[in-house]
Amino acid sequence: MELGLAFALSLAVGVTMPTALQPVAQPAPLADATSTTTATDALLDFGDAGERMTVPVTIGTGGPFHFIVDTGAQRTVISRELAGRLGLAPGPAVHVTSMSGTGMFGTFVIPEISVGALGGSRIEAPALASHNLGALGLLGLDTLQGHKVSIDFERQQMTVTPSTVLRHVPAAAEGEVVVHARSLMGQLVVTDAYYRGRRIQVIVDTGSAVTMGNLALRNAVSRSTKGMGSITLLGVTGDVLVADYTQVAEIKVAGLNFANLPVAFADAEPFKRFGLIKRPALMLGMDAMKLFKRVQIDFPNRTLRLALPKDAIAP
């Protein structure tokens, strides 16, 4: 199948774009009681920018508070402003890895954080400024493990539901592709992916507005690309990352061909953390995922289900 990415031309080279963790936006209000949930799942509303997704979470008995869902983040993060408002107890300092680097940041102890009606858990969440996060917090893999995240781009809704390991993963439905992945430090990594016949590693990152490639992939792409522009990414820690930026003619993932995929290239810290320095690798952002009608990320079964658009072209 071939998926065109002409819409992404609106991301002009040289402009300032959000990082893989948050869009540039004003902080959200500290409480929003308009969210809708059911007894078995959490209904998530898309943010104003289209690439952002937020889930109503409950902290103790307070909330709902809207957190960005970020499958590329190892840990759940809370804004300092919300932690202060709730009077949370401080926790130990921890290392935080963002696209722009690493650093030590203080944490706050969240005695119980719940996603909809899915039950709660105690975590120590790093605290960052809300204006850098673009929200009251980020919901990371420490909270999402054991669940599947379903994104419906046509309805602009998302659900989070519990999931368990199945003996047999159901086959793909009509108009759907099932992509199998492996787990790397909790991340789902797709290895059935190629650039010009060379295998690449692909990480699915719902928190990213922009698809990111490592320098090994950049070196491969530069051999067949006339030139690259630059793009400035603002990190959740307040740092900036300047990256090369171009369109990649063809990336194949599980038989799907992403044509003219816009990619930002940088020696970003997550690639180092995952040991993806020498091998070409890609963090697939929302600019690519929103081409599909629906995307389902099932962490226990290590699968992605992609509902193809009606105008997808068979190879």
NORGI-V853285 format. One record per pair of residues at least 6 apart in sequence whose ideal C-beta (glycine too) atoms are under 8 Angstrom apart, sorted by the first residue. I is the first residue (numbers start at 0). J is the second residue. D is the distance in Angstrom with one decimal. If there is no record, write none. Layout:
BEGIN
i:I j:J d:D
i:I j:J d:D
END
This chain:
BEGIN
i:0 j:176 d:7.3
i:0 j:254 d:6.8
i:0 j:255 d:5.0
i:0 j:256 d:6.6
i:0 j:307 d:6.0
i:0 j:311 d:4.7
i:0 j:312 d:6.7
i:0 j:313 d:5.9
i:0 j:314 d:6.7
i:1 j:255 d:7.8
i:1 j:256 d:4.4
i:1 j:258 d:5.7
i:1 j:311 d:6.9
i:1 j:312 d:4.3
i:1 j:313 d:7.7
i:1 j:314 d:6.3
i:2 j:255 d:6.2
i:2 j:256 d:6.7
i:2 j:257 d:5.5
i:2 j:258 d:6.7
i:2 j:290 d:4.9
i:2 j:291 d:7.9
i:2 j:308 d:7.5
i:2 j:311 d:6.2
i:3 j:258 d:5.4
i:3 j:259 d:7.0
i:3 j:290 d:7.9
i:4 j:246 d:7.6
i:4 j:257 d:6.3
i:4 j:258 d:6.3
i:4 j:259 d:5.0
i:4 j:260 d:5.3
i:4 j:261 d:6.6
i:4 j:286 d:7.5
i:4 j:287 d:7.1
i:4 j:290 d:6.9
i:5 j:259 d:6.9
i:7 j:246 d:7.8
i:7 j:259 d:7.8
i:7 j:260 d:7.6
i:7 j:261 d:4.4
i:7 j:286 d:5.3
i:8 j:261 d:7.8
i:10 j:16 d:6.5
i:10 j:209 d:7.4
i:10 j:230 d:7.9
i:10 j:261 d:5.8
i:10 j:286 d:7.2
i:12 j:228 d:3.0
i:12 j:229 d:6.9
i:12 j:230 d:6.7
i:12 j:244 d:5.4
i:12 j:245 d:7.9
i:13 j:228 d:5.7
i:13 j:229 d:6.1
i:13 j:230 d:7.0
i:14 j:230 d:7.0
i:14 j:231 d:7.9
i:15 j:23 d:7.1
i:15 j:230 d:7.8
i:15 j:231 d:4.7
i:15 j:232 d:7.9
i:15 j:233 d:6.8
i:16 j:208 d:6.4
i:16 j:209 d:5.5
i:16 j:230 d:5.6
i:16 j:231 d:7.2
i:16 j:232 d:6.1
i:16 j:263 d:7.8
i:17 j:23 d:5.6
i:17 j:48 d:7.8
i:17 j:50 d:7.4
i:17 j:133 d:7.2
i:17 j:208 d:4.7
i:17 j:209 d:7.2
i:17 j:232 d:7.0
i:17 j:233 d:6.3
i:18 j:97 d:7.1
i:18 j:98 d:4.9
i:18 j:99 d:7.1
i:18 j:207 d:7.4
i:18 j:208 d:7.9
i:18 j:209 d:7.8
i:18 j:232 d:4.4
i:18 j:233 d:5.6
i:18 j:234 d:5.0
i:18 j:235 d:6.6
i:18 j:240 d:6.9
i:19 j:71 d:5.8
i:19 j:98 d:5.1
i:19 j:204 d:5.6
i:19 j:206 d:6.0
i:19 j:207 d:3.3
i:19 j:208 d:7.5
i:19 j:209 d:6.7
i:19 j:211 d:5.9
i:19 j:232 d:7.5
i:19 j:267 d:7.8
i:19 j:269 d:7.8
i:19 j:282 d:6.2
i:19 j:284 d:6.4
i:20 j:67 d:7.7
i:20 j:69 d:6.2
i:20 j:71 d:7.4
i:20 j:72 d:6.6
i:20 j:97 d:6.2
i:20 j:98 d:6.8
i:20 j:132 d:7.5
i:20 j:137 d:6.6
i:20 j:206 d:5.2
i:20 j:207 d:7.2
i:20 j:234 d:6.9
i:20 j:235 d:4.4
i:21 j:51 d:7.7
i:21 j:67 d:6.3
i:21 j:131 d:7.0
i:21 j:132 d:5.3
i:21 j:133 d:3.7
i:21 j:134 d:6.8
i:21 j:137 d:7.5
i:21 j:206 d:7.3
i:21 j:233 d:7.8
i:21 j:235 d:5.6
i:22 j:46 d:7.3
i:22 j:48 d:4.7
i:22 j:50 d:6.3
i:22 j:51 d:5.5
i:22 j:133 d:5.2
i:22 j:208 d:5.8
i:23 j:133 d:6.8
i:23 j:233 d:6.0
i:24 j:46 d:7.6
i:24 j:47 d:7.3
i:24 j:48 d:6.8
i:24 j:51 d:7.7
i:24 j:133 d:4.5
i:24 j:134 d:7.8
i:25 j:130 d:7.4
i:26 j:78 d:7.2
i:26 j:80 d:7.0
i:26 j:129 d:3.9
i:26 j:130 d:5.5
i:26 j:132 d:7.8
i:26 j:133 d:7.5
i:26 j:134 d:7.4
i:26 j:135 d:7.3
i:27 j:53 d:7.7
i:27 j:65 d:5.4
i:27 j:129 d:7.6
i:27 j:134 d:5.3
i:27 j:135 d:5.6
i:29 j:64 d:7.1
i:29 j:80 d:7.1
i:29 j:81 d:6.2
i:29 j:84 d:5.7
i:29 j:135 d:6.8
i:30 j:61 d:7.7
i:30 j:62 d:6.9
i:30 j:63 d:7.5
i:30 j:64 d:6.5
i:31 j:55 d:7.2
i:31 j:63 d:6.3
i:31 j:64 d:7.2
i:31 j:65 d:5.7
i:32 j:63 d:6.5
i:34 j:42 d:7.1
i:34 j:44 d:6.9
i:34 j:55 d:3.4
i:34 j:63 d:4.8
i:34 j:65 d:7.5
i:35 j:42 d:4.8
i:36 j:42 d:5.8
i:36 j:55 d:6.7
i:36 j:115 d:4.0
i:36 j:116 d:5.8
i:37 j:115 d:7.4
i:37 j:116 d:7.0
i:38 j:116 d:5.2
i:39 j:116 d:6.9
i:39 j:160 d:6.4
i:39 j:161 d:8.0
i:40 j:115 d:6.2
i:40 j:116 d:7.7
i:40 j:117 d:7.5
i:40 j:158 d:4.4
i:40 j:159 d:6.1
i:40 j:160 d:4.5
i:41 j:54 d:5.7
i:41 j:55 d:6.7
i:41 j:114 d:4.8
i:41 j:115 d:2.7
i:41 j:116 d:7.2
i:41 j:117 d:6.3
i:41 j:158 d:6.6
i:41 j:159 d:4.6
i:42 j:115 d:7.3
i:42 j:156 d:6.1
i:42 j:157 d:7.4
i:42 j:158 d:6.1
i:43 j:52 d:5.7
i:43 j:53 d:6.3
i:43 j:54 d:4.4
i:43 j:55 d:7.5
i:43 j:68 d:6.5
i:43 j:156 d:6.7
i:43 j:157 d:3.8
i:43 j:158 d:7.0
i:43 j:159 d:6.9
i:44 j:52 d:7.9
i:44 j:53 d:6.3
i:44 j:65 d:7.9
i:44 j:155 d:7.6
i:44 j:156 d:7.2
i:45 j:51 d:6.7
i:45 j:52 d:5.7
i:45 j:53 d:7.8
i:45 j:155 d:4.5
i:45 j:156 d:7.5
i:45 j:157 d:7.5
i:46 j:52 d:6.6
i:46 j:53 d:5.6
i:46 j:67 d:7.5
i:46 j:134 d:7.8
i:48 j:208 d:7.2
i:49 j:285 d:8.0
i:49 j:289 d:7.2
i:50 j:207 d:8.0
i:50 j:208 d:3.9
i:50 j:284 d:7.6
i:50 j:285 d:4.2
i:50 j:286 d:6.9
i:50 j:289 d:7.3
i:51 j:67 d:6.0
i:51 j:133 d:7.1
i:51 j:134 d:7.6
i:51 j:208 d:7.6
i:52 j:67 d:6.6
i:52 j:68 d:4.9
i:52 j:150 d:7.0
i:52 j:157 d:5.6
i:52 j:205 d:6.4
i:53 j:65 d:4.0
i:53 j:66 d:6.2
i:53 j:67 d:5.6
i:53 j:68 d:7.0
i:53 j:134 d:6.1
i:54 j:65 d:7.1
i:54 j:66 d:5.7
i:54 j:68 d:5.3
i:54 j:114 d:5.8
i:54 j:115 d:7.5
i:54 j:138 d:5.8
i:54 j:157 d:7.4
i:54 j:159 d:6.5
i:55 j:62 d:6.8
i:55 j:63 d:3.4
i:55 j:64 d:7.1
i:55 j:65 d:6.0
i:55 j:115 d:6.9
i:56 j:62 d:6.1
i:56 j:63 d:6.4
i:56 j:64 d:5.7
i:56 j:65 d:7.7
i:56 j:66 d:5.1
i:56 j:112 d:5.8
i:56 j:113 d:6.5
i:56 j:114 d:5.7
i:56 j:136 d:7.4
i:56 j:138 d:6.6
i:57 j:63 d:5.9
i:57 j:64 d:7.7
i:57 j:111 d:7.9
i:57 j:112 d:7.2
i:57 j:113 d:4.4
i:57 j:119 d:7.3
i:58 j:64 d:6.5
i:58 j:81 d:7.9
i:58 j:85 d:6.1
i:58 j:109 d:5.7
i:58 j:111 d:7.0
i:58 j:112 d:5.5
i:58 j:113 d:8.0
i:59 j:85 d:7.4
i:59 j:110 d:6.0
i:59 j:111 d:5.6
i:61 j:85 d:6.0
i:64 j:81 d:6.3
i:64 j:135 d:4.8
i:64 j:136 d:7.0
i:65 j:134 d:6.1
i:65 j:135 d:6.0
i:66 j:75 d:7.5
i:66 j:134 d:6.2
i:66 j:135 d:6.2
i:66 j:136 d:4.2
i:66 j:137 d:6.0
i:66 j:138 d:4.5
i:67 j:132 d:7.3
i:67 j:133 d:6.9
i:67 j:134 d:4.7
i:67 j:136 d:7.4
i:67 j:137 d:5.1
i:67 j:138 d:6.9
i:67 j:206 d:6.0
i:68 j:137 d:7.9
i:68 j:138 d:5.1
i:68 j:143 d:7.5
i:68 j:148 d:6.6
i:68 j:157 d:7.0
i:68 j:159 d:7.7
i:68 j:205 d:5.7
i:68 j:206 d:7.0
i:69 j:137 d:4.7
i:69 j:138 d:6.5
i:69 j:139 d:5.7
i:69 j:204 d:7.4
i:69 j:205 d:6.3
i:69 j:206 d:2.9
i:70 j:140 d:6.8
i:70 j:143 d:6.6
i:70 j:148 d:6.8
i:70 j:186 d:7.6
i:70 j:187 d:7.5
i:70 j:203 d:5.8
i:70 j:204 d:6.0
i:70 j:205 d:4.5
i:70 j:206 d:6.7
i:70 j:296 d:6.1
i:71 j:186 d:7.3
i:71 j:202 d:6.7
i:71 j:203 d:7.7
i:71 j:204 d:3.3
i:71 j:205 d:7.1
i:71 j:206 d:5.0
i:71 j:207 d:6.0
i:71 j:269 d:7.1
i:71 j:282 d:6.3
i:72 j:137 d:5.4
i:72 j:138 d:8.0
i:72 j:139 d:3.7
i:72 j:140 d:6.6
i:72 j:206 d:6.0
i:73 j:96 d:7.1
i:73 j:139 d:5.8
i:73 j:140 d:5.6
i:73 j:141 d:7.0
i:73 j:184 d:7.0
i:73 j:185 d:6.5
i:74 j:93 d:7.7
i:74 j:95 d:7.6
i:74 j:122 d:7.7
i:74 j:124 d:6.9
i:74 j:125 d:6.2
i:74 j:139 d:4.8
i:74 j:140 d:7.5
i:74 j:141 d:5.3
i:75 j:109 d:7.8
i:75 j:112 d:6.9
i:75 j:122 d:5.8
i:75 j:124 d:5.1
i:75 j:136 d:6.7
i:75 j:137 d:6.4
i:75 j:138 d:5.5
i:75 j:139 d:4.5
i:75 j:141 d:5.6
i:75 j:142 d:5.0
i:76 j:95 d:7.7
i:76 j:124 d:5.8
i:76 j:125 d:5.1
i:76 j:126 d:7.4
i:76 j:127 d:5.8
i:76 j:132 d:6.7
i:76 j:136 d:5.5
i:76 j:137 d:4.3
i:76 j:139 d:6.8
i:76 j:235 d:7.1
i:77 j:87 d:7.6
i:77 j:107 d:5.9
i:77 j:109 d:6.6
i:77 j:124 d:4.3
i:77 j:125 d:7.6
i:77 j:126 d:5.6
i:77 j:135 d:7.3
i:77 j:136 d:4.4
i:78 j:126 d:7.0
i:78 j:127 d:6.6
i:78 j:128 d:6.8
i:78 j:129 d:3.6
i:78 j:132 d:5.6
i:78 j:134 d:7.4
i:78 j:135 d:5.0
i:78 j:136 d:5.7
i:79 j:126 d:4.6
i:79 j:127 d:6.8
i:79 j:128 d:6.0
i:79 j:129 d:7.2
i:80 j:128 d:7.7
i:80 j:129 d:4.9
i:80 j:135 d:7.6
i:81 j:129 d:7.1
i:81 j:135 d:4.8
i:81 j:136 d:6.6
i:82 j:107 d:4.1
i:82 j:124 d:7.8
i:82 j:126 d:5.3
i:87 j:107 d:4.1
i:87 j:108 d:6.0
i:87 j:109 d:6.4
i:88 j:107 d:6.8
i:88 j:108 d:4.8
i:89 j:105 d:6.1
i:89 j:106 d:7.1
i:89 j:107 d:6.0
i:89 j:108 d:7.4
i:90 j:105 d:7.3
i:90 j:106 d:3.7
i:90 j:107 d:6.0
i:90 j:108 d:4.7
i:90 j:123 d:4.1
i:90 j:124 d:8.0
i:91 j:105 d:8.0
i:91 j:106 d:6.2
i:91 j:123 d:6.9
i:92 j:103 d:4.9
i:92 j:104 d:6.5
i:92 j:105 d:5.3
i:92 j:106 d:7.0
i:93 j:103 d:7.1
i:93 j:104 d:6.6
i:93 j:106 d:5.7
i:93 j:123 d:7.2
i:93 j:125 d:5.8
i:94 j:101 d:5.7
i:94 j:102 d:7.3
i:94 j:103 d:6.2
i:95 j:101 d:6.7
i:95 j:102 d:5.9
i:95 j:103 d:7.6
i:95 j:104 d:4.8
i:95 j:125 d:5.0
i:95 j:127 d:7.6
i:95 j:236 d:6.7
i:96 j:268 d:5.1
i:96 j:269 d:6.2
i:96 j:272 d:5.5
i:97 j:234 d:4.5
i:97 j:235 d:5.2
i:97 j:236 d:5.1
i:97 j:238 d:7.2
i:97 j:268 d:6.6
i:98 j:211 d:7.1
i:98 j:232 d:6.1
i:98 j:234 d:5.5
i:98 j:240 d:5.4
i:98 j:265 d:7.4
i:98 j:267 d:4.8
i:98 j:268 d:6.5
i:98 j:269 d:6.7
i:99 j:232 d:7.2
i:99 j:234 d:3.6
i:99 j:236 d:6.5
i:99 j:238 d:3.8
i:99 j:239 d:6.4
i:99 j:240 d:4.2
i:99 j:267 d:7.7
i:99 j:268 d:7.2
i:100 j:234 d:7.5
i:100 j:236 d:7.3
i:100 j:238 d:5.9
i:100 j:268 d:5.5
i:101 j:268 d:5.7
i:102 j:236 d:6.1
i:104 j:125 d:4.7
i:104 j:126 d:6.6
i:104 j:127 d:6.6
i:104 j:236 d:7.6
i:105 j:125 d:7.4
i:105 j:126 d:5.7
i:106 j:123 d:4.4
i:106 j:124 d:5.8
i:106 j:125 d:5.3
i:106 j:126 d:6.3
i:107 j:123 d:7.4
i:107 j:124 d:5.9
i:107 j:126 d:5.3
i:108 j:121 d:7.3
i:108 j:122 d:7.9
i:108 j:123 d:5.6
i:109 j:121 d:6.8
i:109 j:122 d:5.2
i:109 j:123 d:7.5
i:109 j:124 d:5.4
i:110 j:121 d:5.6
i:111 j:119 d:3.8
i:111 j:120 d:6.9
i:111 j:121 d:6.2
i:112 j:119 d:5.8
i:112 j:120 d:6.4
i:112 j:121 d:8.0
i:112 j:122 d:6.2
i:112 j:124 d:7.9
i:112 j:142 d:6.6
i:113 j:119 d:3.9
i:114 j:138 d:7.0
i:114 j:142 d:6.6
i:114 j:146 d:7.8
i:114 j:159 d:5.4
i:115 j:159 d:6.7
i:117 j:146 d:7.1
i:117 j:159 d:6.6
i:117 j:160 d:7.7
i:117 j:161 d:6.4
i:120 j:142 d:7.0
i:122 j:141 d:6.0
i:122 j:142 d:7.1
i:124 j:136 d:7.2
i:127 j:235 d:5.6
i:127 j:236 d:6.4
i:128 j:237 d:6.7
i:129 j:135 d:6.2
i:131 j:233 d:7.3
i:131 j:234 d:7.2
i:131 j:235 d:5.2
i:131 j:236 d:6.6
i:131 j:237 d:4.9
i:132 j:235 d:5.5
i:137 j:206 d:6.6
i:137 j:235 d:7.3
i:140 j:185 d:4.3
i:140 j:186 d:7.1
i:140 j:298 d:7.8
i:141 j:185 d:7.9
i:143 j:159 d:7.3
i:143 j:298 d:6.4
i:144 j:185 d:6.2
i:144 j:298 d:5.6
i:145 j:161 d:6.5
i:145 j:162 d:6.7
i:145 j:298 d:6.7
i:145 j:299 d:6.2
i:146 j:159 d:5.3
i:146 j:160 d:6.4
i:146 j:161 d:5.9
i:146 j:162 d:5.7
i:146 j:298 d:6.3
i:147 j:159 d:7.5
i:147 j:160 d:5.8
i:147 j:162 d:4.2
i:147 j:295 d:6.0
i:147 j:296 d:6.3
i:147 j:297 d:4.0
i:147 j:298 d:6.6
i:147 j:299 d:7.6
i:147 j:300 d:7.8
i:148 j:157 d:6.5
i:148 j:158 d:7.7
i:148 j:159 d:5.6
i:148 j:205 d:7.0
i:148 j:295 d:7.1
i:148 j:296 d:4.6
i:149 j:157 d:6.4
i:149 j:158 d:4.8
i:149 j:159 d:7.8
i:149 j:160 d:7.3
i:149 j:293 d:6.8
i:149 j:294 d:7.5
i:149 j:295 d:4.5
i:149 j:296 d:7.8
i:150 j:157 d:4.7
i:150 j:205 d:7.3
i:150 j:288 d:7.2
i:150 j:293 d:6.5
i:150 j:294 d:4.6
i:150 j:295 d:7.4
i:150 j:296 d:7.9
i:151 j:157 d:6.8
i:151 j:158 d:8.0
i:151 j:292 d:7.5
i:151 j:293 d:5.1
i:152 j:289 d:5.2
i:152 j:291 d:6.6
i:152 j:292 d:6.1
i:152 j:293 d:6.7
i:152 j:294 d:7.5
i:153 j:292 d:5.5
i:153 j:293 d:7.5
i:162 j:297 d:5.4
i:162 j:298 d:6.7
i:162 j:299 d:4.8
i:162 j:300 d:6.6
i:163 j:299 d:5.8
i:164 j:299 d:4.8
i:164 j:300 d:6.1
i:165 j:300 d:5.7
i:168 j:177 d:6.9
i:168 j:179 d:7.8
i:168 j:300 d:5.5
i:168 j:302 d:5.8
i:170 j:177 d:7.1
i:171 j:177 d:4.4
i:171 j:304 d:7.3
i:174 j:306 d:6.2
i:174 j:307 d:5.3
i:175 j:304 d:5.9
i:175 j:305 d:6.7
i:175 j:306 d:5.2
i:175 j:307 d:6.9
i:176 j:253 d:6.0
i:176 j:254 d:7.0
i:176 j:255 d:6.3
i:176 j:304 d:7.4
i:176 j:305 d:4.7
i:176 j:307 d:6.6
i:177 j:302 d:5.8
i:177 j:303 d:7.3
i:177 j:304 d:5.6
i:177 j:305 d:8.0
i:178 j:189 d:5.7
i:178 j:191 d:6.9
i:178 j:252 d:6.8
i:178 j:253 d:4.3
i:178 j:302 d:6.6
i:178 j:303 d:4.1
i:178 j:304 d:7.7
i:178 j:305 d:6.6
i:179 j:189 d:7.8
i:179 j:191 d:7.2
i:179 j:253 d:8.0
i:179 j:301 d:6.5
i:179 j:302 d:5.8
i:180 j:187 d:4.1
i:180 j:188 d:5.7
i:180 j:189 d:4.8
i:180 j:190 d:7.5
i:180 j:203 d:7.7
i:180 j:301 d:4.9
i:180 j:302 d:6.7
i:180 j:303 d:6.5
i:181 j:187 d:7.6
i:181 j:188 d:5.4
i:181 j:190 d:6.4
i:181 j:301 d:6.4
i:182 j:188 d:7.4
i:182 j:298 d:8.0
i:182 j:301 d:5.8
i:183 j:202 d:7.8
i:183 j:273 d:5.8
i:184 j:272 d:7.5
i:184 j:273 d:6.5
i:185 j:298 d:7.9
i:186 j:202 d:5.4
i:186 j:203 d:7.9
i:186 j:273 d:6.9
i:187 j:202 d:7.2
i:187 j:203 d:5.5
i:187 j:296 d:6.6
i:187 j:298 d:6.8
i:187 j:301 d:6.0
i:187 j:303 d:7.0
i:188 j:200 d:5.5
i:188 j:201 d:6.9
i:188 j:202 d:5.6
i:188 j:273 d:7.7
i:189 j:200 d:7.5
i:189 j:201 d:4.2
i:189 j:202 d:7.8
i:189 j:203 d:7.2
i:189 j:252 d:6.1
i:189 j:253 d:6.8
i:189 j:303 d:7.1
i:190 j:198 d:6.8
i:190 j:200 d:6.2
i:190 j:201 d:7.9
i:191 j:252 d:7.0
i:191 j:253 d:4.8
i:191 j:254 d:7.9
i:192 j:198 d:6.9
i:192 j:199 d:5.0
i:192 j:200 d:7.1
i:192 j:201 d:4.5
i:192 j:250 d:7.0
i:192 j:251 d:6.5
i:192 j:252 d:4.5
i:192 j:253 d:7.2
i:192 j:281 d:7.3
i:193 j:199 d:6.4
i:193 j:250 d:7.6
i:193 j:251 d:4.7
i:194 j:216 d:6.7
i:194 j:219 d:6.1
i:194 j:220 d:7.1
i:194 j:247 d:7.0
i:194 j:249 d:7.3
i:194 j:250 d:5.7
i:194 j:251 d:7.7
i:194 j:279 d:6.3
i:195 j:219 d:7.3
i:195 j:223 d:7.3
i:195 j:249 d:7.1
i:197 j:219 d:6.4
i:197 j:279 d:6.5
i:198 j:278 d:7.9
i:198 j:279 d:7.8
i:199 j:216 d:6.2
i:199 j:250 d:7.5
i:199 j:278 d:7.4
i:199 j:279 d:4.2
i:199 j:280 d:6.1
i:199 j:281 d:5.8
i:200 j:275 d:5.6
i:200 j:278 d:6.0
i:200 j:279 d:7.3
i:200 j:280 d:4.2
i:200 j:281 d:7.2
i:201 j:252 d:5.9
i:201 j:280 d:7.3
i:201 j:281 d:4.9
i:201 j:282 d:7.8
i:201 j:283 d:5.4
i:202 j:269 d:7.8
i:202 j:273 d:7.3
i:202 j:280 d:7.1
i:202 j:281 d:7.2
i:202 j:282 d:4.8
i:202 j:283 d:6.8
i:203 j:283 d:5.5
i:203 j:288 d:7.5
i:203 j:296 d:6.1
i:203 j:303 d:6.4
i:204 j:211 d:7.7
i:204 j:282 d:4.6
i:204 j:283 d:6.3
i:204 j:284 d:5.7
i:205 j:285 d:6.5
i:205 j:288 d:7.2
i:205 j:296 d:7.4
i:207 j:282 d:6.1
i:207 j:283 d:8.0
i:207 j:284 d:3.5
i:207 j:285 d:6.3
i:208 j:284 d:5.9
i:208 j:285 d:5.6
i:208 j:286 d:6.4
i:209 j:230 d:7.3
i:209 j:232 d:7.0
i:209 j:261 d:7.5
i:209 j:263 d:5.1
i:209 j:284 d:5.1
i:209 j:286 d:6.1
i:210 j:260 d:6.4
i:210 j:261 d:6.7
i:210 j:262 d:5.1
i:210 j:263 d:7.1
i:210 j:281 d:6.5
i:210 j:282 d:6.7
i:210 j:283 d:5.6
i:210 j:284 d:4.2
i:210 j:286 d:5.8
i:210 j:287 d:5.3
i:211 j:242 d:7.4
i:211 j:262 d:7.0
i:211 j:263 d:5.3
i:211 j:264 d:7.5
i:211 j:265 d:6.8
i:211 j:267 d:5.9
i:211 j:281 d:7.1
i:211 j:282 d:4.4
i:211 j:284 d:6.8
i:212 j:220 d:7.3
i:212 j:247 d:7.7
i:212 j:262 d:4.6
i:212 j:263 d:7.1
i:212 j:264 d:4.7
i:212 j:279 d:7.4
i:212 j:280 d:7.1
i:212 j:281 d:5.1
i:212 j:282 d:7.7
i:213 j:264 d:7.3
i:213 j:265 d:7.9
i:213 j:266 d:7.3
i:213 j:267 d:7.1
i:213 j:270 d:4.3
i:213 j:275 d:5.9
i:213 j:276 d:6.8
i:213 j:279 d:6.8
i:213 j:280 d:4.7
i:213 j:281 d:7.7
i:214 j:264 d:6.6
i:214 j:265 d:7.5
i:214 j:266 d:5.4
i:214 j:276 d:7.7
i:215 j:275 d:8.0
i:215 j:276 d:6.8
i:215 j:277 d:5.9
i:215 j:278 d:6.0
i:215 j:279 d:4.6
i:215 j:280 d:7.0
i:216 j:262 d:7.7
i:216 j:264 d:6.9
i:216 j:279 d:3.8
i:216 j:280 d:6.3
i:216 j:281 d:6.3
i:217 j:243 d:6.2
i:217 j:264 d:3.7
i:219 j:279 d:5.6
i:220 j:245 d:7.0
i:220 j:247 d:5.6
i:220 j:262 d:7.5
i:220 j:264 d:7.5
i:221 j:227 d:7.3
i:223 j:248 d:7.2
i:224 j:245 d:5.4
i:224 j:247 d:7.8
i:226 j:245 d:7.4
i:227 j:243 d:4.3
i:227 j:244 d:6.2
i:227 j:245 d:4.4
i:227 j:264 d:7.5
i:228 j:243 d:7.4
i:228 j:244 d:4.9
i:228 j:245 d:6.8
i:229 j:241 d:5.9
i:229 j:242 d:6.9
i:229 j:243 d:6.2
i:229 j:244 d:6.0
i:230 j:241 d:7.5
i:230 j:242 d:5.3
i:230 j:243 d:7.8
i:230 j:244 d:4.0
i:230 j:263 d:5.2
i:231 j:239 d:5.7
i:231 j:240 d:7.4
i:231 j:241 d:5.5
i:231 j:242 d:7.8
i:232 j:239 d:6.6
i:232 j:240 d:4.5
i:232 j:241 d:7.7
i:232 j:242 d:6.1
i:232 j:263 d:6.8
i:232 j:265 d:7.7
i:233 j:239 d:5.7
i:234 j:240 d:6.2
i:240 j:265 d:5.7
i:240 j:267 d:6.8
i:241 j:265 d:7.6
i:242 j:263 d:4.0
i:242 j:264 d:5.7
i:242 j:265 d:3.9
i:242 j:267 d:7.9
i:243 j:263 d:7.0
i:243 j:264 d:4.4
i:243 j:265 d:7.2
i:244 j:261 d:7.1
i:244 j:262 d:7.4
i:244 j:263 d:5.0
i:244 j:264 d:7.4
i:245 j:261 d:7.5
i:245 j:262 d:6.7
i:245 j:264 d:7.7
i:246 j:259 d:4.6
i:246 j:260 d:6.6
i:246 j:261 d:5.3
i:246 j:262 d:7.5
i:247 j:257 d:7.8
i:247 j:259 d:7.4
i:247 j:260 d:4.8
i:247 j:261 d:7.8
i:247 j:262 d:5.2
i:248 j:258 d:7.0
i:248 j:259 d:6.4
i:249 j:256 d:5.9
i:249 j:257 d:7.2
i:249 j:258 d:6.1
i:249 j:260 d:8.0
i:250 j:256 d:7.5
i:250 j:257 d:4.5
i:250 j:260 d:5.2
i:250 j:281 d:7.0
i:251 j:257 d:7.5
i:252 j:283 d:7.6
i:254 j:314 d:7.9
i:255 j:305 d:7.2
i:256 j:314 d:6.5
i:257 j:287 d:6.0
i:257 j:290 d:7.8
i:260 j:287 d:6.2
i:261 j:286 d:6.4
i:262 j:281 d:7.0
i:267 j:282 d:7.9
i:269 j:282 d:6.9
i:270 j:276 d:6.1
i:270 j:280 d:5.9
i:273 j:280 d:7.6
i:288 j:294 d:5.3
i:290 j:308 d:6.6
i:291 j:305 d:4.9
i:291 j:306 d:5.7
i:291 j:307 d:6.5
i:291 j:308 d:6.6
i:292 j:306 d:4.2
i:292 j:307 d:7.0
i:292 j:308 d:5.7
i:293 j:304 d:7.5
i:293 j:305 d:7.6
i:293 j:306 d:3.9
i:294 j:303 d:6.8
i:294 j:304 d:7.3
i:294 j:305 d:5.9
i:294 j:306 d:7.5
i:295 j:302 d:7.9
i:295 j:303 d:6.8
i:295 j:304 d:4.0
i:296 j:303 d:5.8
i:297 j:303 d:7.6
i:297 j:304 d:7.4
END
